Amino acid sequence: MKHLSWTTILSCALIEARSLHTIQSLSSRSARLKLIDKQNSLLAKTTSLSDRPALSQLRGGDSTTGYSQNTQLVLNALEVFGTSVFAFSGAVTAGKAGMDLLGMMIVSMLTATGGGTVRDLLLGATPVFWMQQPIFLSLCLFTTLLTYVVWPRLEQNWGWKDCDKAICVADAIGLAAFVVITTEKGNVYNLPPFYWIVIGFISCTFGGILRDILCARPARVLYPNRTLYATPVLLGSAVYTLCKTSRLAHLLSNDQTAALTFCTTLVSRLWAFDNPIRLPHWKSYKKEMETQHAKEH
């Protein structure tokens, strides 16, 4: 939720209280309507563009998602969790590539927010989300600092690895939540259904592509020598799109659609962990793929 200044809240409260008193003193319905219009206009001027969504929620306004309050809270929590996991991935990859703390911070932020930034720029949703909600950059910076200090000790003293199953599961949970949130944005912006899937794919994978490019290594979602990652994203986005554009739209609530999309992405990603199946590719990569798979397991 975006932060509202106390001056903004008090100004809006004073405007509404004064208008309510005046409205009650008017007997003419047309005069009341004119005063209400004047009040709304004054509220629009008093409240800045970045404050309006938060003010709407503060006053009990409905969000555009149509989710229940519990579902929205869960998605918000998972979005924060996923951002931290992706930031950790970027920080560790940059550190192992030999970058200093500043480089780790930059790669961490690009990994966690790069896909969403590209999405918002394509949709014309500016300022992009992390400029409107500073919590995302704060999470990236905090996660990077914590990773820089703690992770080498965990590796050396406890034998932890960034490819351990627990970390991969955490990444899969964050990825599944991102698929729900980002695919829905294509729906909110009234794009053709096919582009809902495209928006979901871009949002969930471009951050990792930027990370791998900056760290001078092959982008994992583009090569067959790593487990399937982009495919669960496409599958989850396709399930969301199908639920919203077919007869299922009349049978499933928004919460049920979100849950089905989340579970589809999560289960397919977990299934891919130990599965040798890859997307079609030229067989010249087969030996390299098998060697990499053997190293990972």
N, C-alpha and C positions, 0 to 999 in steps of 0.2 A: 504494500500500500504506500502511495506517495505521501510525503510529509506536507502538512498544511501549517502555515504560520499562524500563530495565535491572532495576529492582527487581521488576517483574512477571515478567520472563523468569527471573531467578534464583530467585524464589519458586517458580515452576512447576517448574523443574528440580530444586530441592531436594525438593519434594513427590514428584515422580516417582521420584527416586533412593531416597528413604527408603522409599516404598511398594514399589518393586521388591525391595529387600532383604528387606522383611517378607514379601512374597508368596512369595519363594523358600524362606523358612523354614517355610511352612505346607504341610502335607501334604493337608489337607482341601480338596476342590474348592469346596464351599459357602463355606468360610471365605475362600478366595481371591476368590470372586465378591463377597462382602460387602465385602471390603477395597477391591476395584476400584471398587465403587459409592461407597464413602466417599471414595476419591481423586478421582473425577470431581466429586462434590459440593464438595469443598474447592477444586478447580481453578476451578469456576464462581464461588465466592465470591472467590477471589483475583484472577481476571481480570475486569476491568470490561467492561461491555457493548460499548463501542467497541473493546476490544482483541480480542474473540473472533474476528472474521473474520480479522484479521491473524495471530493466533496459530495459527489453523487452517492458513493458508497456510505459516506458518513451520514447522509440524510435518508438512507434506506433504499437508494435507487438500485435497480437490478442491473447486473452486468450483462454484456452481450452474449456470454457463453451459455446461459440457461442452465448451468450446473447448480446442484444443491449446495448449500453452504459447506457441508462436510466434504463433499467432493472437491470443491474449489480450494478448501484449506489443504487437503491432501496433495493436490496438484501443485499448489504454491510451495509446500514443504519439499516435495520431490524435485521441483525446479531448482530450489536453493541447493538441495543435496547434489543433484546432477551437475550443477555449475561447479561446485567444489571438487567433485570427482574429475571432471574434465580439466579443471585448472591444475589439479595434481598431476594428471597425465602429461599436460604440456610442460609443467615445471620439471618433472623427472626426465622427460625426453630431452629437454634443452640442457639440463645439467649434465646428462650423460654424453651430450654432444660437445661438451667443453665450454658452454656459455657461462658467463658470469651471472651475478644475481640480477642485474638489469635485464640481460637477455632472457633469463628464466621468467621474469615478470612479464615481459612482452609476449613471449611464446605462450605463457599460461593464459594471459588475457585473450589472445587470438584464438587459442584452442577452445576456450569456454564461450566466447562471445562472437567469434568470427562468422559462424554460420548464420546466427540470428541477425548480425549486422548486414550481411549480404542480402538476406531475406527482406529486411526492412527497407533497404535502399531500392530493391527491385519493386517493392510495393509502394514506394513513395511515403513510407511511414517514418517521417523525420520530425524531430530528432529521433535517432535510433533508440532502442529500448534501454540500453545501458546508460545513455545520457539522461534519460528521464528517471531512471531508478538506479542511483549510485550504489545500491547494495551489491550489484553484480561485480563491479570493479573492486569494491572493498573485499568481497569474498575471494576474488582472484589474488589480490595482493596479500591478504592474510594467509591464504593457502600456500602461496609461493614461499613466503617467509618461513612458515611452519615446515614445509617440505625441505627447504634449504638447511634448516637447523637439525631436524629430527631424522629425516629419511636415511642419510648416510649411516647413522648409528644403528638404525633398525636393520639395515642391510648387513652391516659388519657384525653386530652383536647377536642378532636374532635370526639372521638368514632370510629376512623377508625379500621378496622380489616383486617388481611392479607387474609381473604377469601371474601372480598368485591367484588362485581361484576366487578368494574373497574379494579382491580388488576388481576382478573381471565381473563378478556378480554385481558389485556396487555400480560399476560402469553400465551394466545392462539395465539396471533399475532406472538410473538417470536417463539412459537413452530411451527407454519405453515411455517415460513421462514426457520427454521432449517431443516424441512422435505425436502424442495426443495434443499437446499444446500448440505445436507449430503447424500441424496439418489443419487444425481447426482455424488457424489464421487465414488460410486460403478460403475457407468457407465464409468467415466473417467479412472478408473483402470482396465477396461475390465473384470470385474467379470461376472459370469453368472447372468442373470437378477434376479433370486430368491434372490441372495445375495445383490442386490441393496436394497431390502426391509429389509433384515437383518441388513445391515449397517445403514440404516436410523433409524431403531428401536433402535439399540445399541446407536447411537449417541444422540438420543433425550430422552432416558429414563434412561440410566445408571447413569447419574449425579444425578438424583433424587433418584435412588435406593441407591447410596452411601450416600447421605444426610440422608435418613431415617435410614440406618443401623448405621451410626455414632451417630445419635440422639436417638437411641434405640427405634424406633417405626416401625410398620409394613410398608414395602415398598408399597406405594399407588398403584402402577401399578400392583401389584401381588395379591391384595385382592379386594373382591367385595363390601366393605363397603364405597367406595368412587366413585365419578362419573367417567365415562369412560375417560381414558387419553391415554393409549397406543393404544387403538383401532383407534382413529383418526390418529395417527401416521402411523399405518399399512395401513390404508385406503389411506392416502395421498401418501405414498410410492408406494402402489400398482397402483394408478392412474398414477404416473410418469412412472413407469415401463411399464404399458400397453401402454401409449402414445408413448414410445420410441421403443417398440418391436412389435407393431401391425401395421396395415395399417394406423393407425392414425399418425404414424411417417411421412407419406408423405403429410398429410393434415395440421398438426399443426407445427408451428415454435417453436423454443426453448423458445421464450418469452411466447407463448401461453401455452406451456406445463407447464412452471413454474407457470403461473397465475392459470391454472386449478388445479395444485397440491396444491398451496397455498390456494385457495378458498375451495377446498374439505376438507383439514385439518382444516381450520379455522371454516367453517360452521358446520362440524361434532362435533368439540370440543365445540362450542357455544351451539349446540343442546343438548349436554350431560349435560350441567350445571344443568338444572332443570328436567332431565329425570331420572326416577327410574330404567331404563333398565340396567342390568348388564350382564356380560358374564356368561355362565353356571357355577354353583358351587354347592357344597353340601348344602342341605337345612338347615343344622345345623347353618349356618352363617346368615340365613334370619333375625332372630330377631335382631342380632347385626347390620346388615346392615340397617334395618329400624330405629333403634335407632340413629345411626350415621347420617342417612339422615335427621331425624327430628331435630337434633342439628344444622346441617348445614343450615337448612332453617327455 
